[in-house]
Amino acid sequence: MIINGNVQAVAGAYSVSSSGGVKRAASVQAMQKSDEVHLSSEGQSFSSMLQKLQNMDDVRGSKVQELSAKVADGSYNVPNENIAASLLGVRF
């Protein structure tokens, strides 16, 4: 590459191309649109149900207390057929 002292012409070429790039960037920004999400009524219903489920307690305290009391006093009885059916219904 030979530099012949014509630095101003080279600098002028760079300034022209950089100003063109600015115009392009401005036009691209003008064309960009914001993202939008529209949910159907079924989707909105599902979303509200999911929120309610997530806000519920994982453990039903009254049920646990009731069963704990039955186990403690010996009145909790599960028929053997129910236990066998539950075990056979489990799939690994």
C-alpha positions in Angstrom: 0.0 0.0 0.0 1.4 3.3 -1.0 0.4 6.4 1.0 0.9 9.5 -1.2 0.0 12.2 1.2 -3.6 12.3 0.2 -4.8 11.6 3.8 -7.6 14.2 3.6 -9.2 12.3 0.7 -9.0 9.0 2.6 -10.4 10.7 5.7 -13.2 12.2 3.6 -14.1 8.8 2.3 -14.4 7.4 5.8 -16.5 10.2 7.0 -19.0 9.8 4.1 -19.3 6.1 4.7 -19.8 6.5 8.5 -22.5 9.1 8.0 -24.3 6.7 5.7 -24.1 4.0 8.3 -25.8 6.4 10.8 -28.6 7.0 8.4 -29.1 3.2 8.0 -29.1 2.6 11.8 -31.7 5.4 12.3 -33.9 3.8 9.6 -33.6 0.4 11.1 -34.6 1.7 14.5 -37.6 3.4 13.0 -38.7 0.1 11.4 -38.3 -2.0 14.6 -41.6 -2.8 16.4 -42.2 -3.9 20.0 -43.1 -7.5 20.8 -46.7 -8.2 21.7 -48.4 -11.2 23.2 -52.1 -11.9 22.9 -53.6 -14.7 24.9 -56.9 -16.4 24.0 -59.6 -16.6 26.6 -58.7 -20.2 27.2 -55.0 -19.2 27.7 -56.1 -16.5 30.2 -58.3 -18.9 32.1 -55.4 -21.4 32.3 -53.0 -18.8 33.4 -55.3 -17.7 36.2 -55.9 -21.3 37.4 -52.1 -21.9 37.3 -51.6 -18.8 39.5 -54.1 -20.0 42.0 -52.5 -23.5 42.1 -49.1 -22.0 42.6 -50.4 -19.9 45.5 -51.9 -22.9 47.3 -50.2 -24.7 50.1 -48.4 -28.0 49.2 -49.7 -29.7 52.3 -53.3 -29.8 53.6 -52.6 -29.4 57.3 -56.1 -30.4 58.4 -55.9 -33.7 56.5 -52.5 -34.5 57.9 -53.6 -33.8 61.4 -56.7 -36.0 61.0 -54.7 -38.9 59.6 -52.0 -38.6 62.2 -54.6 -38.8 64.9 -56.1 -41.9 63.4 -52.7 -43.6 63.1 -51.8 -42.6 66.6 -54.9 -44.1 68.2 -54.9 -47.2 65.9 -58.2 -46.4 64.1 -56.6 -45.9 60.7 -57.3 -48.9 58.6 -56.7 -49.4 54.9 -58.0 -52.6 53.3 -55.3 -54.8 51.8 -57.0 -54.9 48.4 -56.6 -51.1 48.2 -52.9 -51.3 49.0 -52.4 -54.1 46.4 -54.4 -52.2 43.7 -52.3 -49.0 44.4 -49.0 -51.0 44.1 -50.1 -52.6 40.9 -51.3 -49.3 39.4 -47.8 -47.7 39.8 -45.8 -47.8 36.6 -42.1 -47.4 36.6 
